[in-house]
């Protein structure tokens, strides 16, 4: 769904797509925060949210995405990275 001029928040329902391995929502017009529901995507390898108007923090629960190898968050207004602890 890269560069499709999507204008909304990131749907929480995406967290229900349990076998999803790649999600590219980059270069859209998405707003709001990253839904914590995305941390349910245990098979996720690559997540691209760059070049959107998303704000807030990266959900702490993302540290449990053990298969996640690529996380693209540049050109957003997100706060600092995941705190480990």
C-alpha positions in Angstrom: 0.0 0.0 0.0 3.0 2.2 -0.6 2.4 5.6 -1.9 -1.4 5.3 -2.4 -2.4 8.6 -0.9 -4.0 6.9 2.1 -5.3 9.5 4.4 -6.3 8.2 7.8 -4.9 6.6 10.9 -3.2 3.2 10.7 -6.1 0.7 11.1 -5.9 -1.3 14.3 -7.4 -4.2 12.4 -4.0 -4.8 10.7 -2.9 -6.4 13.9 -5.4 -9.3 13.1 -3.4 -10.3 10.0 -1.3 -12.9 12.0 0.7 -14.3 9.1 1.7 -11.0 7.6 5.4 -10.8 7.0 5.8 -7.4 5.2 3.8 -4.2 5.6 4.7 -1.1 3.6 2.6 1.9 4.4 5.3 4.4 3.4 4.8 7.6 1.5 1.1 8.1 2.3 -0.7 10.7 4.4 -1.3 8.6 7.5 -1.7 10.4 10.8 -2.0 9.5 14.5 0.0 7.0 16.4 1.3 3.5 15.7 -1.3 1.2 17.0 -0.1 -1.2 19.7 -2.1 -3.9 17.8 0.6 -4.1 15.2 2.8 -5.9 17.9 0.5 -8.9 17.4 2.1 -9.5 14.0 4.5 -12.1 15.2 5.6 -13.1 11.7 6.4 -9.5 10.6 9.8 -9.2 9.1 9.6 -5.7 7.6 7.5 -2.7 8.6 7.7 0.6 6.6 5.9 3.6 7.9 8.3 6.3 6.6 7.1 9.6 5.1 3.9 9.9 7.0 2.6 12.3 9.6 2.5 9.8 12.4 3.4 11.0 15.9 3.8 9.7 19.4 6.1 6.9 20.6 7.0 3.6 19.1 5.0 1.1 21.1 7.0 -0.7 23.8 5.4 -4.0 22.7 7.4 -3.8 19.5 10.3 -5.1 21.4 8.5 -8.5 21.3 8.5 -8.6 17.4 11.4 -11.0 17.3 11.2 -11.6 13.6 11.3 -7.9 12.7 14.5 -7.2 10.8 13.7 -3.9 9.0 11.9 -1.0 10.5 11.6 2.2 8.4 10.4 5.2 10.4 12.3 8.1 8.8 10.5 11.3 7.8 7.9 10.9 10.6 7.4 12.9 13.8 7.9 9.9 16.1 9.5 10.2 19.5 12.8 8.5 20.4 13.3 4.8 19.8 12.1 1.9 21.9 13.3 2.0 25.4 14.9 -1.3 26.4 14.6 -2.4 30.0 
